[in-house]
Amino acid sequence: MKSNQLTFKMTDVKGQIQNIVTMSKEQFKEVDFNYRCKNETVNGYVSQAALYQVIVNLIKNSVEAISEQEFPTIDIELFVENEQINIDVIDNGFGITASDFESVFQPFYSSKESSGLGLAFCKKIIIEHRGCIKIINSNSKGTHIRVSLPQFEYSMAVNV
């Protein structure tokens, strides 16, 4: 996971997330996607390409976790609080055990037959944004992951 220089600029994060959800609805027709933004506009100083990769990866992980569910659902919520952009990805999948909450963000850790690089890559990108990614809650009824990013170039870094 080499470090690439990210290009940051003010971006319409609300529109970007909406586009990702629209694309995901087309790709994963069996999944019920619900997108909600609590703010009229959400602009942020981010790397648009890197943020895209993070959100797509979180959705892909959620789709894999809900593949066995009768009614697979992914909720994506976006809101700004105190110059901090929060993106919640909530699924109704099989969940992550509490003892694995930190491990899932380590390179090569996986409970599936995959490389185990997806969430580690997401964490690296979010740290480069001076933000954090964490599991808010997870159990046998699903997982709630939150990505938090400073909204502006000179906003305080997000507390981990």
Secondary structure, 3 states (H helix, E strand, C coil): CCCCCCCCEEEEHHHHHHHHHHHHHHHCCCCEEEEEECCCCCEEEECHHHHHHHHHHHHHHHHHHCCCCCCCEEEEEEEECCCEEEEEEEECCCCCCHHHCCHHHCCCCCCCCCCCCHHHHHHHHHHHCCCEEEEEEEECCEEEEEEEEECCCCCCCCCC
